[in-house]
Amino acid sequence: MDTSFLQDELRQIENEVVASERRSAELEALVAEKRRQRLDTENEETELHGMRESQRFRQQDRQRILSLMQP
């Protein structure tokens, strides 16, 4: 089986995972700062929830691709 396509897909997903983790960390820090200042965090928390859900899907895709690459 030619795995070059799968390797490209895996590389793309891993890049997305890293970028999403970075953005999630930034949002978590923003939420913590806004809470400290007793400001509304609803929008950030909603975005963070969506990002976490998307991250779960990316991780599932990653696992699927890795399993397809197994000999």
Biopython code that builds the backbone (N, CA, C, O; Angstrom):
import numpy as np
from Bio.PDB.StructureBuilder import StructureBuilder

atoms = [
    (1, "MET", "N", (0.844, -1.180, 0.000)),
    (1, "MET", "CA", (0.000, 0.000, 0.000)),
    (1, "MET", "C", (0.891, 1.246, 0.000)),
    (1, "MET", "O", (1.827, 1.344, 0.794)),
    (2, "ASP", "N", (0.598, 2.189, -0.886)),
    (2, "ASP", "CA", (1.337, 3.442, -0.941)),
    (2, "ASP", "C", (0.868, 4.323, 0.209)),
    (2, "ASP", "O", (-0.290, 4.736, 0.266)),
    (3, "THR", "N", (1.783, 4.599, 1.113)),
    (3, "THR", "CA", (1.402, 5.369, 2.298)),
    (3, "THR", "C", (1.753, 6.848, 2.193)),
    (3, "THR", "O", (1.580, 7.588, 3.162)),
    (4, "SER", "N", (2.242, 7.293, 1.038)),
    (4, "SER", "CA", (2.637, 8.696, 0.923)),
    (4, "SER", "C", (1.445, 9.639, 1.141)),
    (4, "SER", "O", (1.583, 10.675, 1.791)),
    (5, "PHE", "N", (0.280, 9.278, 0.599)),
    (5, "PHE", "CA", (-0.915, 10.094, 0.821)),
    (5, "PHE", "C", (-1.262, 10.120, 2.310)),
    (5, "PHE", "O", (-1.568, 11.178, 2.861)),
    (6, "LEU", "N", (-1.214, 8.964, 2.953)),
    (6, "LEU", "CA", (-1.531, 8.889, 4.379)),
    (6, "LEU", "C", (-0.526, 9.680, 5.203)),
    (6, "LEU", "O", (-0.898, 10.325, 6.183)),
    (7, "GLN", "N", (0.731, 9.635, 4.817)),
    (7, "GLN", "CA", (1.756, 10.404, 5.535)),
    (7, "GLN", "C", (1.493, 11.904, 5.411)),
    (7, "GLN", "O", (1.656, 12.652, 6.374)),
    (8, "ASP", "N", (1.085, 12.335, 4.217)),
    (8, "ASP", "CA", (0.743, 13.747, 4.027)),
    (8, "ASP", "C", (-0.450, 14.135, 4.896)),
    (8, "ASP", "O", (-0.445, 15.185, 5.538)),
    (9, "GLU", "N", (-1.468, 13.282, 4.911)),
    (9, "GLU", "CA", (-2.648, 13.543, 5.742)),
    (9, "GLU", "C", (-2.269, 13.603, 7.218)),
    (9, "GLU", "O", (-2.716, 14.488, 7.948)),
    (10, "LEU", "N", (-1.447, 12.661, 7.647)),
    (10, "LEU", "CA", (-1.018, 12.611, 9.038)),
    (10, "LEU", "C", (-0.240, 13.870, 9.400)),
    (10, "LEU", "O", (-0.454, 14.445, 10.467)),
    (11, "ARG", "N", (0.644, 14.294, 8.535)),
    (11, "ARG", "CA", (1.432, 15.504, 8.773)),
    (11, "ARG", "C", (0.510, 16.722, 8.913)),
    (11, "ARG", "O", (0.708, 17.558, 9.794)),
    (12, "GLN", "N", (-0.485, 16.813, 8.047)),
    (12, "GLN", "CA", (-1.424, 17.933, 8.104)),
    (12, "GLN", "C", (-2.225, 17.919, 9.403)),
    (12, "GLN", "O", (-2.384, 18.954, 10.050)),
    (13, "ILE", "N", (-2.717, 16.770, 9.774)),
    (13, "ILE", "CA", (-3.493, 16.658, 11.016)),
    (13, "ILE", "C", (-2.631, 16.997, 12.220)),
    (13, "ILE", "O", (-3.079, 17.692, 13.133)),
    (14, "GLU", "N", (-1.392, 16.510, 12.227)),
    (14, "GLU", "CA", (-0.513, 16.809, 13.358)),
    (14, "GLU", "C", (-0.217, 18.300, 13.446)),
    (14, "GLU", "O", (-0.131, 18.843, 14.547)),
    (15, "ASN", "N", (-0.059, 18.973, 12.311)),
    (15, "ASN", "CA", (0.137, 20.423, 12.315)),
    (15, "ASN", "C", (-1.090, 21.127, 12.883)),
    (15, "ASN", "O", (-0.967, 22.084, 13.648)),
    (16, "GLU", "N", (-2.264, 20.653, 12.508)),
    (16, "GLU", "CA", (-3.507, 21.234, 13.015)),
    (16, "GLU", "C", (-3.649, 21.009, 14.520)),
    (16, "GLU", "O", (-4.105, 21.894, 15.244)),
    (17, "VAL", "N", (-3.257, 19.828, 14.983)),
    (17, "VAL", "CA", (-3.320, 19.519, 16.412)),
    (17, "VAL", "C", (-2.429, 20.480, 17.194)),
    (17, "VAL", "O", (-2.845, 21.029, 18.214)),
    (18, "VAL", "N", (-1.210, 20.679, 16.716)),
    (18, "VAL", "CA", (-0.273, 21.571, 17.403)),
    (18, "VAL", "C", (-0.815, 23.002, 17.435)),
    (18, "VAL", "O", (-0.790, 23.652, 18.480)),
    (19, "ALA", "N", (-1.302, 23.490, 16.300)),
    (19, "ALA", "CA", (-1.843, 24.846, 16.238)),
    (19, "ALA", "C", (-3.051, 24.997, 17.162)),
    (19, "ALA", "O", (-3.201, 26.017, 17.836)),
    (20, "SER", "N", (-3.903, 23.983, 17.188)),
    (20, "SER", "CA", (-5.093, 24.033, 18.037)),
    (20, "SER", "C", (-4.712, 24.002, 19.516)),
    (20, "SER", "O", (-5.316, 24.704, 20.327)),
    (21, "GLU", "N", (-3.728, 23.204, 19.866)),
    (21, "GLU", "CA", (-3.279, 23.158, 21.259)),
    (21, "GLU", "C", (-2.720, 24.515, 21.688)),
    (21, "GLU", "O", (-2.961, 24.970, 22.806)),
    (22, "ARG", "N", (-1.978, 25.146, 20.797)),
    (22, "ARG", "CA", (-1.419, 26.465, 21.090)),
    (22, "ARG", "C", (-2.552, 27.484, 21.313)),
    (22, "ARG", "O", (-2.532, 28.247, 22.278)),
    (23, "ARG", "N", (-3.534, 27.480, 20.406)),
    (23, "ARG", "CA", (-4.655, 28.413, 20.527)),
    (23, "ARG", "C", (-5.475, 28.123, 21.783)),
    (23, "ARG", "O", (-5.933, 29.048, 22.453)),
    (24, "SER", "N", (-5.661, 26.853, 22.101)),
    (24, "SER", "CA", (-6.398, 26.491, 23.314)),
    (24, "SER", "C", (-5.688, 27.015, 24.555)),
    (24, "SER", "O", (-6.327, 27.536, 25.469)),
    (25, "ALA", "N", (-4.373, 26.876, 24.583)),
    (25, "ALA", "CA", (-3.601, 27.376, 25.724)),
    (25, "ALA", "C", (-3.744, 28.890, 25.853)),
    (25, "ALA", "O", (-3.878, 29.415, 26.958)),
    (26, "GLU", "N", (-3.714, 29.590, 24.712)),
    (26, "GLU", "CA", (-3.903, 31.041, 24.735)),
    (26, "GLU", "C", (-5.286, 31.409, 25.266)),
    (26, "GLU", "O", (-5.427, 32.325, 26.076)),
    (27, "LEU", "N", (-6.296, 30.690, 24.802)),
    (27, "LEU", "CA", (-7.662, 30.966, 25.262)),
    (27, "LEU", "C", (-7.818, 30.657, 26.742)),
    (27, "LEU", "O", (-8.474, 31.411, 27.462)),
    (28, "GLU", "N", (-7.232, 29.571, 27.205)),
    (28, "GLU", "CA", (-7.306, 29.223, 28.622)),
    (28, "GLU", "C", (-6.672, 30.319, 29.471)),
    (28, "GLU", "O", (-7.199, 30.681, 30.522)),
    (29, "ALA", "N", (-5.542, 30.842, 29.012)),
    (29, "ALA", "CA", (-4.888, 31.933, 29.737)),
    (29, "ALA", "C", (-5.770, 33.181, 29.738)),
    (29, "ALA", "O", (-5.875, 33.871, 30.752)),
    (30, "LEU", "N", (-6.402, 33.467, 28.604)),
    (30, "LEU", "CA", (-7.291, 34.622, 28.521)),
    (30, "LEU", "C", (-8.489, 34.459, 29.456)),
    (30, "LEU", "O", (-8.872, 35.401, 30.149)),
    (31, "VAL", "N", (-9.072, 33.275, 29.473)),
    (31, "VAL", "CA", (-10.203, 33.008, 30.364)),
    (31, "VAL", "C", (-9.777, 33.202, 31.814)),
    (31, "VAL", "O", (-10.491, 33.828, 32.597)),
    (32, "ALA", "N", (-8.621, 32.669, 32.169)),
    (32, "ALA", "CA", (-8.137, 32.810, 33.546)),
    (32, "ALA", "C", (-7.935, 34.285, 33.910)),
    (32, "ALA", "O", (-8.299, 34.718, 35.003)),
    (33, "GLU", "N", (-7.355, 35.047, 32.987)),
    (33, "GLU", "CA", (-7.137, 36.474, 33.241)),
    (33, "GLU", "C", (-8.470, 37.222, 33.360)),
    (33, "GLU", "O", (-8.635, 38.057, 34.249)),
    (34, "LYS", "N", (-9.411, 36.926, 32.474)),
    (34, "LYS", "CA", (-10.709, 37.601, 32.537)),
    (34, "LYS", "C", (-11.467, 37.234, 33.815)),
    (34, "LYS", "O", (-12.153, 38.068, 34.406)),
    (35, "ARG", "N", (-11.330, 35.974, 34.231)),
    (35, "ARG", "CA", (-11.978, 35.580, 35.495)),
    (35, "ARG", "C", (-11.353, 36.337, 36.666)),
    (35, "ARG", "O", (-12.050, 36.784, 37.577)),
    (36, "ARG", "N", (-10.028, 36.472, 36.624)),
    (36, "ARG", "CA", (-9.337, 37.189, 37.691)),
    (36, "ARG", "C", (-9.849, 38.629, 37.771)),
    (36, "ARG", "O", (-9.974, 39.204, 38.853)),
    (37, "GLN", "N", (-10.137, 39.190, 36.607)),
    (37, "GLN", "CA", (-10.646, 40.562, 36.548)),
    (37, "GLN", "C", (-12.171, 40.622, 36.684)),
    (37, "GLN", "O", (-12.774, 41.691, 36.597)),
    (38, "ARG", "N", (-12.777, 39.456, 36.897)),
    (38, "ARG", "CA", (-14.231, 39.341, 37.045)),
    (38, "ARG", "C", (-14.977, 39.856, 35.807)),
    (38, "ARG", "O", (-15.996, 40.540, 35.911)),
    (39, "LEU", "N", (-14.431, 39.502, 34.624)),
    (39, "LEU", "CA", (-15.060, 39.856, 33.361)),
    (39, "LEU", "C", (-15.790, 38.653, 32.784)),
    (39, "LEU", "O", (-15.547, 37.516, 33.191)),
    (40, "ASP", "N", (-16.674, 38.904, 31.847)),
    (40, "ASP", "CA", (-17.446, 37.847, 31.191)),
    (40, "ASP", "C", (-16.517, 36.986, 30.320)),
    (40, "ASP", "O", (-15.718, 37.514, 29.547)),
    (41, "THR", "N", (-16.629, 35.675, 30.450)),
    (41, "THR", "CA", (-15.785, 34.739, 29.695)),
    (41, "THR", "C", (-16.611, 33.819, 28.795)),
    (41, "THR", "O", (-16.084, 32.859, 28.232)),
    (42, "GLU", "N", (-17.889, 34.110, 28.665)),
    (42, "GLU", "CA", (-18.782, 33.203, 27.941)),
    (42, "GLU", "C", (-18.321, 32.937, 26.509)),
    (42, "GLU", "O", (-18.291, 31.785, 26.076)),
    (43, "ASN", "N", (-17.965, 33.982, 25.774)),
    (43, "ASN", "CA", (-17.543, 33.792, 24.379)),
    (43, "ASN", "C", (-16.290, 32.929, 24.273)),
    (43, "ASN", "O", (-16.217, 32.020, 23.446)),
    (44, "GLU", "N", (-15.315, 33.223, 25.112)),
    (44, "GLU", "CA", (-14.068, 32.455, 25.084)),
    (44, "GLU", "C", (-14.295, 31.001, 25.499)),
    (44, "GLU", "O", (-13.713, 30.084, 24.920)),
    (45, "GLU", "N", (-15.132, 30.806, 26.491)),
    (45, "GLU", "CA", (-15.407, 29.438, 26.937)),
    (45, "GLU", "C", (-16.159, 28.651, 25.869)),
    (45, "GLU", "O", (-15.921, 27.456, 25.697)),
    (46, "THR", "N", (-17.061, 29.310, 25.152)),
    (46, "THR", "CA", (-17.767, 28.653, 24.055)),
    (46, "THR", "C", (-16.791, 28.275, 22.950)),
    (46, "THR", "O", (-16.842, 27.163, 22.424)),
    (47, "GLU", "N", (-15.914, 29.190, 22.603)),
    (47, "GLU", "CA", (-14.907, 28.902, 21.578)),
    (47, "GLU", "C", (-13.989, 27.770, 22.025)),
    (47, "GLU", "O", (-13.658, 26.885, 21.236)),
    (48, "LEU", "N", (-13.585, 27.798, 23.274)),
    (48, "LEU", "CA", (-12.703, 26.759, 23.808)),
    (48, "LEU", "C", (-13.383, 25.396, 23.768)),
    (48, "LEU", "O", (-12.749, 24.393, 23.441)),
    (49, "HIS", "N", (-14.653, 25.357, 24.096)),
    (49, "HIS", "CA", (-15.401, 24.096, 24.043)),
    (49, "HIS", "C", (-15.419, 23.545, 22.610)),
    (49, "HIS", "O", (-15.186, 22.356, 22.391)),
    (50, "GLY", "N", (-15.693, 24.411, 21.655)),
    (50, "GLY", "CA", (-15.702, 23.991, 20.254)),
    (50, "GLY", "C", (-14.338, 23.510, 19.791)),
    (50, "GLY", "O", (-14.232, 22.530, 19.053)),
    (51, "MET", "N", (-13.308, 24.197, 20.225)),
    (51, "MET", "CA", (-11.954, 23.788, 19.850)),
    (51, "MET", "C", (-11.612, 22.420, 20.427)),
    (51, "MET", "O", (-10.989, 21.597, 19.756)),
    (52, "ARG", "N", (-12.012, 22.182, 21.646)),
    (52, "ARG", "CA", (-11.736, 20.874, 22.273)),
    (52, "ARG", "C", (-12.475, 19.761, 21.538)),
    (52, "ARG", "O", (-11.937, 18.669, 21.353)),
    (53, "GLU", "N", (-13.692, 20.035, 21.126)),
    (53, "GLU", "CA", (-14.455, 19.038, 20.377)),
    (53, "GLU", "C", (-13.785, 18.752, 19.030)),
    (53, "GLU", "O", (-13.652, 17.595, 18.632)),
    (54, "SER", "N", (-13.371, 19.796, 18.344)),
    (54, "SER", "CA", (-12.668, 19.620, 17.067)),
    (54, "SER", "C", (-11.365, 18.858, 17.268)),
    (54, "SER", "O", (-10.977, 18.034, 16.439)),
    (55, "GLN", "N", (-10.704, 19.142, 18.368)),
    (55, "GLN", "CA", (-9.445, 18.455, 18.659)),
    (55, "GLN", "C", (-9.670, 16.956, 18.839)),
    (55, "GLN", "O", (-8.847, 16.150, 18.406)),
    (56, "ARG", "N", (-10.762, 16.584, 19.464)),
    (56, "ARG", "CA", (-11.079, 15.155, 19.619)),
    (56, "ARG", "C", (-11.252, 14.495, 18.251)),
    (56, "ARG", "O", (-10.781, 13.378, 18.034)),
    (57, "PHE", "N", (-11.923, 15.180, 17.338)),
    (57, "PHE", "CA", (-12.101, 14.633, 15.990)),
    (57, "PHE", "C", (-10.762, 14.499, 15.273)),
    (57, "PHE", "O", (-10.511, 13.503, 14.595)),
    (58, "ARG", "N", (-9.910, 15.502, 15.425)),
    (58, "ARG", "CA", (-8.579, 15.424, 14.804)),
    (58, "ARG", "C", (-7.795, 14.241, 15.348)),
    (58, "ARG", "O", (-7.134, 13.525, 14.596)),
    (59, "GLN", "N", (-7.870, 14.040, 16.645)),
    (59, "GLN", "CA", (-7.143, 12.928, 17.251)),
    (59, "GLN", "C", (-7.699, 11.578, 16.777)),
    (59, "GLN", "O", (-6.943, 10.624, 16.590)),
    (60, "GLN", "N", (-9.004, 11.505, 16.588)),
    (60, "GLN", "CA", (-9.601, 10.284, 16.049)),
    (60, "GLN", "C", (-9.125, 10.048, 14.618)),
    (60, "GLN", "O", (-8.804, 8.921, 14.243)),
    (61, "ASP", "N", (-9.081, 11.119, 13.819)),
    (61, "ASP", "CA", (-8.567, 10.995, 12.450)),
    (61, "ASP", "C", (-7.114, 10.538, 12.463)),
    (61, "ASP", "O", (-6.710, 9.694, 11.664)),
    (62, "ARG", "N", (-6.342, 11.100, 13.369)),
    (62, "ARG", "CA", (-4.933, 10.725, 13.495)),
    (62, "ARG", "C", (-4.812, 9.226, 13.798)),
    (62, "ARG", "O", (-4.009, 8.528, 13.180)),
    (63, "GLN", "N", (-5.599, 8.748, 14.733)),
    (63, "GLN", "CA", (-5.558, 7.324, 15.084)),
    (63, "GLN", "C", (-5.977, 6.451, 13.904)),
    (63, "GLN", "O", (-5.388, 5.398, 13.659)),
    (64, "ARG", "N", (-6.997, 6.897, 13.180)),
    (64, "ARG", "CA", (-7.459, 6.139, 12.016)),
    (64, "ARG", "C", (-6.349, 6.027, 10.980)),
    (64, "ARG", "O", (-6.104, 4.947, 10.442)),
    (65, "ILE", "N", (-5.684, 7.126, 10.703)),
    (65, "ILE", "CA", (-4.604, 7.108, 9.721)),
    (65, "ILE", "C", (-3.452, 6.238, 10.196)),
    (65, "ILE", "O", (-2.897, 5.461, 9.419)),
    (66, "LEU", "N", (-3.093, 6.362, 11.454)),
    (66, "LEU", "CA", (-2.015, 5.517, 11.970)),
    (66, "LEU", "C", (-2.364, 4.034, 11.856)),
    (66, "LEU", "O", (-1.503, 3.214, 11.537)),
    (67, "SER", "N", (-3.610, 3.693, 12.111)),
    (67, "SER", "CA", (-4.003, 2.285, 12.003)),
    (67, "SER", "C", (-3.958, 1.801, 10.550)),
    (67, "SER", "O", (-3.635, 0.642, 10.290)),
    (68, "LEU", "N", (-4.284, 2.697, 9.596)),
    (68, "LEU", "CA", (-4.204, 2.331, 8.192)),
    (68, "LEU", "C", (-2.753, 2.145, 7.727)),
    (68, "LEU", "O", (-2.483, 1.406, 6.780)),
    (69, "MET", "N", (-1.842, 2.819, 8.401)),
    (69, "MET", "CA", (-0.442, 2.737, 8.030)),
    (69, "MET", "C", (0.260, 1.512, 8.615)),
    (69, "MET", "O", (1.381, 1.183, 8.225)),
    (70, "GLN", "N", (-0.405, 0.845, 9.547)),
    (70, "GLN", "CA", (0.180, -0.358, 10.143)),
    (70, "GLN", "C", (0.327, -1.450, 9.093)),
    (70, "GLN", "O", (-0.567, -1.654, 8.272)),
    (71, "PRO", "N", (1.458, -2.153, 9.120)),
    (71, "PRO", "CA", (1.638, -3.253, 8.123)),
    (71, "PRO", "C", (0.711, -4.428, 8.393)),
    (71, "PRO", "O", (0.738, -5.416, 7.659)),
]
sb = StructureBuilder()
sb.init_structure("model")
sb.init_model(0)
sb.init_chain("A")
sb.init_seg("    ")
for serial, (resi, resn, name, xyz) in enumerate(atoms, 1):
    if name == "N":
        sb.init_residue(resn, " ", resi, " ")
    sb.init_atom(name, np.array(xyz, "f"), 0.0, 1.0, " ", f" {name:<3s}", serial, name[0])
structure = sb.get_structure()
